[in-house]
Amino acid sequence: MAQVMEDKAVCPHCGQKLNKWSTPTFNFSDGLGWCTSFLYVCFNDDCRHFKNSWKHMYETYGQEMGYRYMLHPDSGEASSLPCGSKDAMKGDIVDEIREAQESREIEARKKAFQSLTDYYIAKDVESILKVLTDEDGFGSVRLKAAQHLGELGDLRTVEPLANYRFTNEVIQKQVDESIQKIHKKNFTMECPYCAEIIKIRAKVCKHCGRELTA
C-alpha cells in the first residue's frame, strides 16, 4: 500500500511531489501520534494552500502560524500540519537520495559478503586476496577476508599478504595476525635474515644458507 500511496503523493493544491517527513514520537496537535514513521508533506513555500494558511489562521484563531498539506501513507487521509514558520519541520524531511544510496549500499554489502562466503567454502584464496586488497571495497568485508585467509591457512598467501601495505590499520593488524596463524598451521616461519619461508625446526635457511639459532 505504501508504494501505491507514494505514486499518488502529489499536492492537489500545487501539483508538487510530496516529501517524506519523519514524524516525531508524539503528535503535537492531539497527542495521539500517527502510528507511522513518516508522513507525506508538501514543503513548497509557494503552494497556495500554505501561502493562504497564514491569513486564515490569523483571521480565524488570531495566531501567526500556517499549515502545510499532509497525506497519511497508510490510510490516505489528507489533512494539514500546523507550522510556526517557513523553515519549521524542514529539518525532518527524509533525504530520499541518501535513503536510496544507503539501501543500495546495504544490498551491495550483502552481495559482497555472500561472494566472500562462496570463495571461502570453495577455498578460493586468490579471489579472497582480491577482495582483501580492493581498497575501494567495504571495510567489514575486507576484514572478514583477512580472517578467512588465516582460517584457511594456505601457505601461498603469506607472501602477497606480507608484501602488501594496507592503509587501514585495523585490516593491517588482522592481516598480520592471519600471517602468524598460517605459519602456525604449516609449522613455518619467516627467516630472520632473508625473510623467506622456512620450516620452524630448520637449523639452516635453505634460501640464504644462514645458520639459525634456537
ROLOGU-497669 format. One line per 4 residues: their letters; for each residue x, y, z of C-alpha. Coordinates in pm, 1 decimal, decimal comma, always signed. Example, Ala and Ser with C-alpha at 12.3 -4.5 7.8 and 13.67 -1.06 7.14 Angstrom:
as	+1230,0 -450,0 +780,0; +1367,0 -106,0 +714,0
# end
This chain:
maqv	+0,0 +0,0 +0,0; +290,4 +236,5 +76,8; +412,4 +207,6 -283,9; +66,7 +290,1 -420,6
medk	+45,5 +590,8 -191,2; +391,4 +708,2 -296,9; +280,9 +712,2 -659,9; -13,2 +933,8 -561,6
avcp	+184,8 +1152,5 -320,6; +130,5 +1480,8 -504,5; -6,2 +1800,3 -354,6; -354,2 +1871,8 -501,6
hcgq	-303,0 +2245,1 -443,0; +23,0 +2299,6 -632,5; +96,9 +1969,0 -808,0; +437,9 +1927,3 -645,7
klnk	+553,4 +1584,2 -532,1; +520,8 +1547,3 -156,4; +825,7 +1492,6 +61,7; +857,7 +1220,0 +319,2
wstp	+863,0 +1385,3 +660,1; +992,3 +1194,9 +962,5; +727,2 +1210,1 +1235,0; +807,1 +1295,9 +1597,8
tfnf	+734,1 +1040,1 +1869,6; +409,3 +1221,6 +1950,8; +153,5 +1430,2 +1764,0; +191,6 +1792,0 +1872,1
sdgl	-172,7 +1874,3 +1789,4; -370,9 +1597,5 +1959,2; -110,1 +1390,3 +2143,3; -224,9 +1065,4 +1984,2
gwct	+51,7 +1001,1 +1733,3; +19,2 +895,4 +1370,5; +127,2 +530,6 +1403,5; +368,5 +575,6 +1114,4
sfly	+735,2 +667,8 +1091,0; +670,1 +929,3 +820,7; +403,0 +1139,9 +653,7; +384,6 +1286,2 +305,8
vcfn	+402,5 +1665,8 +335,4; +409,2 +1949,1 +82,6; +710,8 +2171,7 +150,5; +652,5 +2403,2 -144,4
ddcr	+660,7 +2752,2 +8,6; +475,6 +2886,5 -296,8; +187,5 +2639,7 -260,4; -138,6 +2835,5 -236,7
hfkn	-258,6 +2608,4 +45,6; +46,5 +2705,7 +250,3; +50,9 +3073,7 +148,5; -319,8 +3124,6 +226,6
swkh	-294,9 +2938,2 +556,0; -123,6 +3226,2 +735,4; -409,2 +3467,3 +671,2; -667,9 +3202,6 +756,1
myet	-503,7 +3111,1 +1086,9; -466,3 +3475,7 +1190,4; -821,2 +3578,5 +1097,8; -979,1 +3265,6 +1244,6
ygqe	-768,9 +3198,0 +1553,0; -560,5 +3511,6 +1595,1; -242,8 +3306,5 +1564,0; +57,6 +3391,6 +1349,2
mgyr	+118,1 +3048,7 +1204,4; +35,2 +2849,0 +896,1; -7,1 +2490,3 +788,0; +108,4 +2252,1 +516,7
ymlh	-80,2 +1989,2 +320,1; -26,9 +1640,1 +460,4; -115,3 +1289,3 +340,7; -107,0 +978,8 +562,0
pdsg	+87,7 +697,4 +387,0; -135,0 +415,7 +516,0; -489,1 +549,8 +537,4; -459,1 +803,4 +256,7
eass	-621,7 +1060,9 +483,6; -544,0 +1419,7 +384,1; -502,6 +1687,2 +647,3; -295,2 +1991,4 +739,4
lpcg	+7,6 +2019,9 +964,6; +48,8 +2343,2 +1161,3; +385,7 +2518,1 +1138,3; +527,0 +2827,8 +1302,9
skda	+749,4 +2941,6 +1016,5; +854,7 +2858,1 +661,4; +1155,3 +2663,7 +785,6; +972,6 +2477,4 +1060,3
mkgd	+977,1 +2096,6 +1016,0; +1217,2 +2110,8 +720,8; +1494,1 +1963,2 +933,2; +1297,3 +1637,7 +950,0
ivde	+1249,8 +1593,2 +574,9; +1366,1 +1244,3 +484,6; +1658,1 +1263,8 +242,4; +1528,7 +1018,8 -16,9
irea	+1850,1 +1035,4 -220,7; +2056,3 +939,4 +82,7; +1795,2 +680,5 +180,0; +1820,2 +520,5 -164,6
qesr	+2200,5 +530,4 -154,6; +2206,3 +363,5 +186,8; +1964,5 +97,8 +63,9; +2184,6 +24,5 -238,8
eiea	+2493,4 +15,2 -16,8; +2333,9 -235,9 +220,8; +2236,9 -457,8 -72,2; +2585,7 -432,4 -225,0
rkka	+2745,4 -521,5 +108,8; +2520,0 -827,0 +141,8; +2620,4 -944,6 -205,7; +2989,4 -886,0 -127,9
fqsl	+2964,4 -1092,2 +190,4; +2782,2 -1369,2 +3,4; +3050,4 -1380,1 -266,6; +3319,6 -1390,8 +1,6
tdyy	+3142,2 -1680,6 +173,2; +3130,7 -1867,3 -157,6; +3505,5 -1811,9 -205,8; +3571,4 -1933,5 +147,3
iakd	+3368,1 -2251,8 +101,7; +3546,7 -2318,2 -229,0; +3883,6 -2234,4 -66,0; +3941,7 -1988,7 -349,7
vesi	+4224,8 -1795,6 -184,5; +4306,1 -1595,1 -498,2; +3957,4 -1444,3 -507,5; +3969,0 -1378,8 -133,0
lkvl	+4301,0 -1198,6 -180,5; +4140,9 -979,2 -448,2; +3860,8 -887,6 -209,0; +4110,8 -809,4 +65,5
tded	+4334,2 -587,5 -147,0; +4047,0 -391,5 -301,8; +4094,8 -54,9 -131,0; +3754,9 +59,2 -260,7
gfgs	+3573,8 -239,6 -110,9; +3368,6 -247,5 +209,1; +3595,6 -240,7 +513,9; +3391,9 -502,1 +700,7
vrlk	+3407,2 -739,8 +403,0; +3782,7 -691,1 +360,6; +3839,2 -752,6 +731,4; +3644,5 -1078,5 +706,2
aaqh	+3852,2 -1175,3 +402,3; +4169,7 -1131,7 +609,0; +4022,4 -1353,8 +879,7; +3923,6 -1620,4 +626,5
lgel	+4276,9 -1639,4 +487,4; +4408,3 -1708,5 +835,2; +4144,9 -1977,3 +884,6; +4222,3 -2147,2 +552,7
gdlr	+4595,2 -2142,5 +625,9; +4714,9 -2161,4 +265,3; +5090,2 -2100,6 +272,8; +5080,2 -1946,3 -77,1
tvep	+4902,1 -1641,6 +59,7; +5174,6 -1544,5 +306,9; +5399,9 -1368,1 +55,2; +5131,0 -1149,5 -107,9
lany	+4994,3 -1065,8 +236,7; +5335,3 -972,8 +374,1; +5425,8 -761,2 +70,8; +5105,1 -556,9 +66,2
rftn	+5078,2 -248,6 +285,8; +4720,6 -178,1 +389,5; +4611,4 +180,3 +454,0; +4354,2 +65,0 +708,2
eviq	+4527,5 -7,2 +1040,1; +4257,7 -247,0 +1161,5; +4284,1 -455,3 +844,7; +4665,6 -446,2 +859,3
kqvd	+4656,3 -577,3 +1216,8; +4422,7 -860,2 +1115,7; +4646,4 -946,3 +819,9; +4949,7 -967,5 +1049,6
esiq	+4756,1 -1197,0 +1283,0; +4642,2 -1412,2 +990,9; +5000,0 -1448,3 +864,7; +5106,4 -1578,4 +1205,6
kihk	+4807,7 -1811,9 +1207,3; +4904,8 -1950,7 +865,9; +5263,1 -2008,6 +981,6; +5135,8 -2189,8 +1289,9
knft	+4912,8 -2417,5 +1081,1; +5201,8 -2505,8 +849,5; +5480,2 -2520,3 +1112,1; +5669,4 -2249,4 +926,4
mecp	+5822,2 -1911,6 +997,1; +5993,8 -1624,5 +822,3; +6373,3 -1641,8 +803,6; +6508,0 -1354,4 +1015,6
ycae	+6782,9 -1291,1 +757,1; +6622,7 -1321,4 +412,9; +6251,6 -1319,7 +504,0; +6185,4 -1636,7 +302,2
iiki	+5950,2 -1900,8 +440,0; +6122,1 -2192,3 +611,9; +6025,3 -2476,5 +843,2; +6013,3 -2374,5 +1205,3
rakv	+6257,9 -2650,9 +1307,6; +6511,8 -2569,4 +1038,1; +6870,6 -2530,5 +1157,4; +6991,1 -2363,9 +838,1
ckhc	+6789,3 -2150,0 +597,2; +6766,7 -2330,9 +264,8; +6738,1 -1997,2 +84,5; +7022,1 -1785,9 +225,1
grel	+7227,0 -2058,6 +393,8; +7246,3 -1872,5 +722,9; +7257,6 -2076,2 +1038,6; +6956,9 -2029,0 +1260,3
ta	+6985,6 -2006,1 +1636,3; +6741,2 -2193,8 +1852,9
# end
